[in-house]
Protein backbone atom coordinates (compact mmCIF):
# COMPACT_ATOMS: atom_id res chain seq x y z
CA UNK A 1 0.00 0.00 0.00
CA UNK A 2 1.04 3.55 -0.71
CA UNK A 3 0.06 5.75 2.24
CA UNK A 4 -0.07 9.53 2.56
CA UNK A 5 -0.52 10.93 6.06
CA UNK A 6 -2.66 14.07 5.88
CA UNK A 7 -2.14 16.40 8.90
CA UNK A 8 -5.55 17.06 10.47
CA UNK A 9 -4.93 17.61 14.18
CA UNK A 10 -4.06 21.30 13.90
CA UNK A 11 -7.10 21.87 11.69
CA UNK A 12 -9.26 20.30 14.40
CA UNK A 13 -7.57 22.35 17.12
CA UNK A 14 -7.94 25.63 15.21
CA UNK A 15 -11.71 25.22 15.16
CA UNK A 16 -11.79 25.58 18.94
CA UNK A 17 -10.21 29.01 18.74
CA UNK A 18 -13.49 30.19 17.22
CA UNK A 19 -15.73 31.16 20.14
CA UNK A 20 -18.97 31.65 18.24
CA UNK A 21 -20.74 28.31 17.84
CA UNK A 22 -22.39 29.00 14.51
CA UNK A 23 -19.24 30.44 13.00
CA UNK A 24 -17.24 27.47 14.27
CA UNK A 25 -19.67 25.00 12.74
CA UNK A 26 -19.67 26.83 9.41
CA UNK A 27 -15.87 26.84 9.41
CA UNK A 28 -15.85 23.15 10.26
CA UNK A 29 -18.06 22.37 7.26
CA UNK A 30 -16.00 24.60 4.98
CA UNK A 31 -12.81 22.88 6.16
CA UNK A 32 -14.12 19.33 5.86
CA UNK A 33 -16.18 19.55 2.66
CA UNK A 34 -15.08 20.06 -0.91
CA UNK A 35 -15.57 23.33 -2.81
CA UNK A 36 -19.23 22.78 -3.72
CA UNK A 37 -20.04 21.14 -0.33
CA UNK A 38 -21.15 17.96 -2.07
CA UNK A 39 -18.71 15.58 -0.36
CA UNK A 40 -16.29 15.30 2.56
CA UNK A 41 -12.85 16.13 1.20
CA UNK A 42 -11.21 15.47 4.58
CA UNK A 43 -13.25 12.39 5.39
CA UNK A 44 -11.85 11.54 8.85
CA UNK A 45 -13.03 14.92 10.18
CA UNK A 46 -16.63 13.82 9.66
CA UNK A 47 -16.15 11.81 12.86
CA UNK A 48 -15.12 14.70 15.11
CA UNK A 49 -17.40 16.77 17.34
CA UNK A 50 -16.77 20.40 16.34
CA UNK A 51 -19.14 21.64 19.04
CA UNK A 52 -17.60 19.73 21.95
CA UNK A 53 -16.55 20.98 25.36
CA UNK A 54 -13.13 22.11 26.53
CA UNK A 55 -11.81 18.55 26.97
CA UNK A 56 -11.49 18.20 23.18
CA UNK A 57 -9.10 21.11 22.54
CA UNK A 58 -7.18 20.01 25.63
CA UNK A 59 -6.74 16.54 24.14
CA UNK A 60 -5.77 18.01 20.77
CA UNK A 61 -3.14 20.13 22.54
CA UNK A 62 -1.77 16.97 24.14
CA UNK A 63 -1.67 15.15 20.82
CA UNK A 64 0.12 18.05 19.17
CA UNK A 65 2.56 18.22 22.09
CA UNK A 66 3.59 14.58 21.62
CA UNK A 67 3.80 15.12 17.84
CA UNK A 68 1.20 12.43 17.28
CA UNK A 69 1.21 12.71 13.51
CA UNK A 70 4.97 12.16 13.41
CA UNK A 71 4.41 9.07 15.55
CA UNK A 72 1.82 7.85 13.05
CA UNK A 73 4.14 8.61 10.14
CA UNK A 74 6.91 6.57 11.77
CA UNK A 75 4.51 3.67 12.34
CA UNK A 76 3.60 3.76 8.65
CA UNK A 77 7.28 3.79 7.66
CA UNK A 78 8.09 0.91 10.00
CA UNK A 79 5.64 -1.49 8.33
CA UNK A 80 5.66 -0.19 4.76
CA UNK A 81 7.74 -3.13 3.55
CA UNK A 82 5.11 -5.56 4.84
CA UNK A 83 2.38 -3.82 2.84
CA UNK A 84 4.18 -3.49 -0.48
CA UNK A 85 2.33 -6.32 -2.23
CA UNK A 86 -0.88 -4.27 -2.22
CA UNK A 87 -0.70 -1.52 -4.84
CA UNK A 88 -3.64 0.48 -3.42
CA UNK A 89 -3.13 4.12 -2.46
CA UNK A 90 -4.75 5.64 0.64
CA UNK A 91 -4.71 8.88 2.56
CA UNK A 92 -4.64 8.54 6.36
CA UNK A 93 -5.68 11.04 9.00
CA UNK A 94 -5.90 11.16 12.79
CA UNK A 95 -9.16 12.36 14.33
CA UNK A 96 -10.41 12.88 17.89
CA UNK A 97 -13.75 11.19 18.52
CA UNK A 98 -15.75 12.44 21.51
CA UNK A 99 -17.14 9.61 23.64
CA UNK A 100 -16.64 11.40 26.96
CA UNK A 101 -19.19 14.22 27.05
CA UNK A 102 -22.31 15.12 25.15
CA UNK A 103 -24.37 13.02 22.78
CA UNK A 104 -22.42 13.44 19.55
CA UNK A 105 -20.88 9.93 19.54
CA UNK A 106 -21.97 6.57 20.95
CA UNK A 107 -18.70 4.75 21.60
CA UNK A 108 -19.97 1.26 20.90
CA UNK A 109 -21.80 1.89 17.65
CA UNK A 110 -19.24 4.39 16.36
CA UNK A 111 -16.37 2.06 17.09
CA UNK A 112 -18.19 -0.85 15.46
CA UNK A 113 -18.62 1.19 12.28
CA UNK A 114 -14.98 2.27 12.47
CA UNK A 115 -13.83 -1.34 12.66
CA UNK A 116 -16.29 -3.19 10.44
CA UNK A 117 -18.23 -0.81 8.19
CA UNK A 118 -15.36 0.90 6.42
CA UNK A 119 -16.00 -0.19 2.85
CA UNK A 120 -17.27 3.30 1.82
CA UNK A 121 -14.14 4.86 3.31
CA UNK A 122 -11.87 2.39 1.52
CA UNK A 123 -13.61 3.11 -1.78
CA UNK A 124 -12.88 6.79 -1.24
CA UNK A 125 -9.24 5.97 -0.47
CA UNK A 126 -9.29 7.23 3.13
CA UNK A 127 -8.12 5.57 6.34
CA UNK A 128 -9.00 7.00 9.73
CA UNK A 129 -7.07 6.59 12.98
CA UNK A 130 -9.63 7.30 15.69
CA UNK A 131 -8.46 8.58 19.08
CA UNK A 132 -11.07 8.71 21.86
CA UNK A 133 -11.52 11.54 24.34
CA UNK A 134 -12.12 9.05 27.18
CA UNK A 135 -8.56 7.73 26.78
CA UNK A 136 -5.36 9.52 27.75
CA UNK A 137 -3.33 10.26 24.60
CA UNK A 138 0.13 8.71 24.44
CA UNK A 139 2.80 7.83 21.90
CA UNK A 140 2.02 4.13 22.42
CA UNK A 141 -1.70 4.61 21.84
CA UNK A 142 -1.17 6.61 18.65
CA UNK A 143 1.31 4.07 17.32
CA UNK A 144 -0.89 1.08 18.14
CA UNK A 145 -4.04 2.63 16.69
CA UNK A 146 -2.18 3.56 13.50
CA UNK A 147 -0.78 0.05 13.12
CA UNK A 148 -4.16 -1.56 13.85
CA UNK A 149 -5.70 0.61 11.14
CA UNK A 150 -3.04 -0.43 8.64
CA UNK A 151 -3.21 -4.14 9.41
CA UNK A 152 -7.02 -4.07 9.50
CA UNK A 153 -7.03 -2.50 6.06
CA UNK A 154 -4.56 -5.05 4.72
CA UNK A 155 -6.68 -7.87 6.16
CA UNK A 156 -9.89 -6.52 4.63
CA UNK A 157 -8.19 -5.98 1.29
CA UNK A 158 -7.20 -9.65 1.28
CA UNK A 159 -10.22 -11.31 2.95
CA UNK A 160 -13.06 -8.90 2.25
CA UNK A 161 -15.53 -7.23 4.60
CA UNK A 162 -16.38 -9.22 7.75
CA UNK A 163 -20.04 -10.14 8.19
CA UNK A 164 -20.21 -12.92 10.79
CA UNK A 165 -18.96 -12.68 14.36
CA UNK A 166 -16.24 -15.19 13.51
CA UNK A 167 -15.00 -13.10 10.60
CA UNK A 168 -14.94 -10.00 12.80
CA UNK A 169 -12.96 -11.75 15.50
CA UNK A 170 -10.45 -13.06 12.96
CA UNK A 171 -10.02 -9.57 11.51
CA UNK A 172 -9.54 -7.74 14.78
CA UNK A 173 -7.45 -10.46 16.37
CA UNK A 174 -5.07 -10.33 13.41
CA UNK A 175 -4.89 -6.53 13.38
CA UNK A 176 -4.29 -6.22 17.14
CA UNK A 177 -1.73 -9.03 17.25
CA UNK A 178 0.23 -7.65 14.30
CA UNK A 179 0.22 -4.22 15.94
CA UNK A 180 1.75 -5.74 19.08
CA UNK A 181 -1.21 -4.99 21.34
CA UNK A 182 -1.27 -6.43 24.86
CA UNK A 183 -4.80 -5.23 25.65
CA UNK A 184 -7.64 -6.04 26.06
CA UNK A 185 -6.85 -9.10 28.12
CA UNK A 186 -8.53 -11.40 30.61
CA UNK A 187 -7.34 -14.11 32.95
CA UNK A 188 -6.85 -17.53 31.36
CA UNK A 189 -9.79 -19.04 33.27
CA UNK A 190 -11.97 -16.17 32.09
CA UNK A 191 -10.86 -16.82 28.51
CA UNK A 192 -12.15 -20.38 28.71
CA UNK A 193 -15.52 -19.12 29.88
CA UNK A 194 -15.63 -16.42 27.20
CA UNK A 195 -14.90 -18.98 24.51
CA UNK A 196 -17.68 -21.23 25.82
CA UNK A 197 -20.17 -18.38 25.57
CA UNK A 198 -19.00 -16.89 22.27
CA UNK A 199 -18.23 -19.94 20.11
CA UNK A 200 -21.91 -20.96 19.64
CA UNK A 201 -22.51 -17.52 18.08
CA UNK A 202 -19.56 -17.46 15.66
CA UNK A 203 -21.72 -17.84 12.55
CA UNK A 204 -24.31 -15.26 13.60
CA UNK A 205 -25.16 -12.22 11.51
CA UNK A 206 -27.42 -10.81 14.25
CA UNK A 207 -26.20 -7.32 15.13
CA UNK A 208 -27.40 -7.27 18.79
CA UNK A 209 -25.75 -10.65 19.45
CA UNK A 210 -22.54 -9.57 17.75
CA UNK A 211 -22.42 -6.34 19.77
CA UNK A 212 -22.97 -8.19 23.05
CA UNK A 213 -20.27 -10.75 22.21
CA UNK A 214 -17.74 -8.15 21.13
CA UNK A 215 -18.32 -5.47 23.74
CA UNK A 216 -19.88 -7.33 26.66
CA UNK A 217 -22.96 -6.90 28.82
CA UNK A 218 -22.37 -3.24 29.64
CA UNK A 219 -22.69 -2.35 25.96
CA UNK A 220 -25.65 -4.70 25.53
CA UNK A 221 -27.56 -3.04 28.38
CA UNK A 222 -26.68 0.45 27.10
CA UNK A 223 -27.99 -0.40 23.62
CA UNK A 224 -31.04 -2.36 24.78
CA UNK A 225 -29.74 -5.72 23.51
CA UNK A 226 -29.90 -9.11 25.26
CA UNK A 227 -26.76 -9.63 27.41
CA UNK A 228 -24.63 -12.74 27.03
CA UNK A 229 -22.95 -12.81 30.44
CA UNK A 230 -19.73 -11.27 29.15
CA UNK A 231 -17.32 -8.70 30.53
CA UNK A 232 -16.22 -5.48 28.85
CA UNK A 233 -14.62 -6.06 25.41
CA UNK A 234 -14.74 -9.81 25.97
CA UNK A 235 -14.84 -10.69 22.28
CA UNK A 236 -11.85 -8.52 21.44
CA UNK A 237 -9.87 -9.97 24.35
CA UNK A 238 -10.64 -13.48 23.15
CA UNK A 239 -9.79 -12.54 19.55
CA UNK A 240 -6.39 -11.22 20.57
CA UNK A 241 -5.74 -14.20 22.83
CA UNK A 242 -6.52 -16.69 20.08
CA UNK A 243 -5.20 -14.66 17.16
CA UNK A 244 -2.60 -17.27 16.22
CA UNK A 245 -4.98 -20.21 16.51
CA UNK A 246 -7.78 -21.40 14.25
CA UNK A 247 -11.35 -20.74 15.27
CA UNK A 248 -13.76 -23.67 15.07
CA UNK A 249 -15.28 -24.07 11.61
C-alpha positions as CSV (number, residue, x, y, z in Angstrom):
1,X,0.0,0.0,0.0
2,X,1.0,3.6,-0.7
3,X,0.1,5.7,2.2
4,X,-0.1,9.5,2.6
5,X,-0.5,10.9,6.1
6,X,-2.7,14.1,5.9
7,X,-2.1,16.4,8.9
8,X,-5.6,17.1,10.5
9,X,-4.9,17.6,14.2
10,X,-4.1,21.3,13.9
11,X,-7.1,21.9,11.7
12,X,-9.3,20.3,14.4
13,X,-7.6,22.3,17.1
14,X,-7.9,25.6,15.2
15,X,-11.7,25.2,15.2
16,X,-11.8,25.6,18.9
17,X,-10.2,29.0,18.7
18,X,-13.5,30.2,17.2
19,X,-15.7,31.2,20.1
20,X,-19.0,31.6,18.2
21,X,-20.7,28.3,17.8
22,X,-22.4,29.0,14.5
23,X,-19.2,30.4,13.0
24,X,-17.2,27.5,14.3
25,X,-19.7,25.0,12.7
26,X,-19.7,26.8,9.4
27,X,-15.9,26.8,9.4
28,X,-15.9,23.1,10.3
29,X,-18.1,22.4,7.3
30,X,-16.0,24.6,5.0
31,X,-12.8,22.9,6.2
32,X,-14.1,19.3,5.9
33,X,-16.2,19.6,2.7
34,X,-15.1,20.1,-0.9
35,X,-15.6,23.3,-2.8
36,X,-19.2,22.8,-3.7
37,X,-20.0,21.1,-0.3
38,X,-21.2,18.0,-2.1
39,X,-18.7,15.6,-0.4
40,X,-16.3,15.3,2.6
41,X,-12.9,16.1,1.2
42,X,-11.2,15.5,4.6
43,X,-13.2,12.4,5.4
44,X,-11.9,11.5,8.9
45,X,-13.0,14.9,10.2
46,X,-16.6,13.8,9.7
47,X,-16.2,11.8,12.9
48,X,-15.1,14.7,15.1
49,X,-17.4,16.8,17.3
50,X,-16.8,20.4,16.3
51,X,-19.1,21.6,19.0
52,X,-17.6,19.7,22.0
53,X,-16.5,21.0,25.4
54,X,-13.1,22.1,26.5
55,X,-11.8,18.6,27.0
56,X,-11.5,18.2,23.2
57,X,-9.1,21.1,22.5
58,X,-7.2,20.0,25.6
59,X,-6.7,16.5,24.1
60,X,-5.8,18.0,20.8
61,X,-3.1,20.1,22.5
62,X,-1.8,17.0,24.1
63,X,-1.7,15.1,20.8
64,X,0.1,18.0,19.2
65,X,2.6,18.2,22.1
66,X,3.6,14.6,21.6
67,X,3.8,15.1,17.8
68,X,1.2,12.4,17.3
69,X,1.2,12.7,13.5
70,X,5.0,12.2,13.4
71,X,4.4,9.1,15.5
72,X,1.8,7.8,13.1
73,X,4.1,8.6,10.1
74,X,6.9,6.6,11.8
75,X,4.5,3.7,12.3
76,X,3.6,3.8,8.6
77,X,7.3,3.8,7.7
78,X,8.1,0.9,10.0
79,X,5.6,-1.5,8.3
80,X,5.7,-0.2,4.8
81,X,7.7,-3.1,3.6
82,X,5.1,-5.6,4.8
83,X,2.4,-3.8,2.8
84,X,4.2,-3.5,-0.5
85,X,2.3,-6.3,-2.2
86,X,-0.9,-4.3,-2.2
87,X,-0.7,-1.5,-4.8
88,X,-3.6,0.5,-3.4
89,X,-3.1,4.1,-2.5
90,X,-4.7,5.6,0.6
91,X,-4.7,8.9,2.6
92,X,-4.6,8.5,6.4
93,X,-5.7,11.0,9.0
94,X,-5.9,11.2,12.8
95,X,-9.2,12.4,14.3
96,X,-10.4,12.9,17.9
97,X,-13.8,11.2,18.5
98,X,-15.8,12.4,21.5
99,X,-17.1,9.6,23.6
100,X,-16.6,11.4,27.0
101,X,-19.2,14.2,27.0
102,X,-22.3,15.1,25.2
103,X,-24.4,13.0,22.8
104,X,-22.4,13.4,19.5
105,X,-20.9,9.9,19.5
106,X,-22.0,6.6,21.0
107,X,-18.7,4.7,21.6
108,X,-20.0,1.3,20.9
109,X,-21.8,1.9,17.6
110,X,-19.2,4.4,16.4
111,X,-16.4,2.1,17.1
112,X,-18.2,-0.9,15.5
113,X,-18.6,1.2,12.3
114,X,-15.0,2.3,12.5
115,X,-13.8,-1.3,12.7
116,X,-16.3,-3.2,10.4
117,X,-18.2,-0.8,8.2
118,X,-15.4,0.9,6.4
119,X,-16.0,-0.2,2.8
120,X,-17.3,3.3,1.8
121,X,-14.1,4.9,3.3
122,X,-11.9,2.4,1.5
123,X,-13.6,3.1,-1.8
124,X,-12.9,6.8,-1.2
125,X,-9.2,6.0,-0.5
126,X,-9.3,7.2,3.1
127,X,-8.1,5.6,6.3
128,X,-9.0,7.0,9.7
129,X,-7.1,6.6,13.0
130,X,-9.6,7.3,15.7
131,X,-8.5,8.6,19.1
132,X,-11.1,8.7,21.9
133,X,-11.5,11.5,24.3
134,X,-12.1,9.0,27.2
135,X,-8.6,7.7,26.8
136,X,-5.4,9.5,27.7
137,X,-3.3,10.3,24.6
138,X,0.1,8.7,24.4
139,X,2.8,7.8,21.9
140,X,2.0,4.1,22.4
141,X,-1.7,4.6,21.8
142,X,-1.2,6.6,18.6
143,X,1.3,4.1,17.3
144,X,-0.9,1.1,18.1
145,X,-4.0,2.6,16.7
146,X,-2.2,3.6,13.5
147,X,-0.8,0.0,13.1
148,X,-4.2,-1.6,13.8
149,X,-5.7,0.6,11.1
150,X,-3.0,-0.4,8.6
151,X,-3.2,-4.1,9.4
152,X,-7.0,-4.1,9.5
153,X,-7.0,-2.5,6.1
154,X,-4.6,-5.1,4.7
155,X,-6.7,-7.9,6.2
156,X,-9.9,-6.5,4.6
157,X,-8.2,-6.0,1.3
158,X,-7.2,-9.7,1.3
159,X,-10.2,-11.3,2.9
160,X,-13.1,-8.9,2.2
161,X,-15.5,-7.2,4.6
162,X,-16.4,-9.2,7.8
163,X,-20.0,-10.1,8.2
164,X,-20.2,-12.9,10.8
165,X,-19.0,-12.7,14.4
166,X,-16.2,-15.2,13.5
167,X,-15.0,-13.1,10.6
168,X,-14.9,-10.0,12.8
169,X,-13.0,-11.8,15.5
170,X,-10.5,-13.1,13.0
171,X,-10.0,-9.6,11.5
172,X,-9.5,-7.7,14.8
173,X,-7.4,-10.5,16.4
174,X,-5.1,-10.3,13.4
175,X,-4.9,-6.5,13.4
176,X,-4.3,-6.2,17.1
177,X,-1.7,-9.0,17.2
178,X,0.2,-7.6,14.3
179,X,0.2,-4.2,15.9
180,X,1.7,-5.7,19.1
181,X,-1.2,-5.0,21.3
182,X,-1.3,-6.4,24.9
183,X,-4.8,-5.2,25.7
184,X,-7.6,-6.0,26.1
185,X,-6.9,-9.1,28.1
186,X,-8.5,-11.4,30.6
187,X,-7.3,-14.1,32.9
188,X,-6.8,-17.5,31.4
189,X,-9.8,-19.0,33.3
190,X,-12.0,-16.2,32.1
191,X,-10.9,-16.8,28.5
192,X,-12.1,-20.4,28.7
193,X,-15.5,-19.1,29.9
194,X,-15.6,-16.4,27.2
195,X,-14.9,-19.0,24.5
196,X,-17.7,-21.2,25.8
197,X,-20.2,-18.4,25.6
198,X,-19.0,-16.9,22.3
199,X,-18.2,-19.9,20.1
200,X,-21.9,-21.0,19.6
201,X,-22.5,-17.5,18.1
202,X,-19.6,-17.5,15.7
203,X,-21.7,-17.8,12.5
204,X,-24.3,-15.3,13.6
205,X,-25.2,-12.2,11.5
206,X,-27.4,-10.8,14.2
207,X,-26.2,-7.3,15.1
208,X,-27.4,-7.3,18.8
209,X,-25.7,-10.7,19.4
210,X,-22.5,-9.6,17.7
211,X,-22.4,-6.3,19.8
212,X,-23.0,-8.2,23.0
213,X,-20.3,-10.7,22.2
214,X,-17.7,-8.2,21.1
215,X,-18.3,-5.5,23.7
216,X,-19.9,-7.3,26.7
217,X,-23.0,-6.9,28.8
218,X,-22.4,-3.2,29.6
219,X,-22.7,-2.4,26.0
220,X,-25.6,-4.7,25.5
221,X,-27.6,-3.0,28.4
222,X,-26.7,0.4,27.1
223,X,-28.0,-0.4,23.6
224,X,-31.0,-2.4,24.8
225,X,-29.7,-5.7,23.5
226,X,-29.9,-9.1,25.3
227,X,-26.8,-9.6,27.4
228,X,-24.6,-12.7,27.0
229,X,-23.0,-12.8,30.4
230,X,-19.7,-11.3,29.1
231,X,-17.3,-8.7,30.5
232,X,-16.2,-5.5,28.8
233,X,-14.6,-6.1,25.4
234,X,-14.7,-9.8,26.0
235,X,-14.8,-10.7,22.3
236,X,-11.9,-8.5,21.4
237,X,-9.9,-10.0,24.3
238,X,-10.6,-13.5,23.1
239,X,-9.8,-12.5,19.5
240,X,-6.4,-11.2,20.6
241,X,-5.7,-14.2,22.8
242,X,-6.5,-16.7,20.1
243,X,-5.2,-14.7,17.2
244,X,-2.6,-17.3,16.2
245,X,-5.0,-20.2,16.5
246,X,-7.8,-21.4,14.2
247,X,-11.4,-20.7,15.3
248,X,-13.8,-23.7,15.1
249,X,-15.3,-24.1,11.6
